[in-house]
Every structure is written in C-alpha cells, then in structure tokens.
C-alpha cells in the first residue's frame, strides 16, 4: 500500500466517525425539542386545572419560554 492509500483510508474513517457524532448530537437535540413540545402544554394544563394562582402558572410558562416559542404560546 502506498502512503496516499493509507492517508485516504484514515481520512474516510475520521470523517465517518465525525458524521456519526454530528448525527447523534442533532438527534439528541430533536428528542429534547419533542419532549418539551409535549411537556410544556401538559404542565400548563395541570397548573390551570389544579387551581393554582395565575402567577404560579405564568412562572411555569416563563420557564418554558427558554425552550422555544411553541412552548410559550401553548400557555396562553
């Protein structure tokens, strides 16, 4: 094997591993977004239906504002 073949194989393996890490990272982010899209409305509904004060429910909604606009608008 020539030196170029060895280098090419190394580069292909390195890029393959990097792509796997990138895909895993984005899948984890996507899973987190999906969980928050379900959790925010559920928490808001539980807060409202349990008779909590509007300040308490608003505080929960403000906490979920960090997760995106979808979670924020489900509270109002």
Buried (B, 14 or more C-beta within 10 A) or exposed (E): EEEEEEEEEEEEEEEEEEEEEEEEEEEEEEEEEEEBBEEBBEBBEEBBEEEBEEEEBBEBBEEBEEBEEEBBEBBE
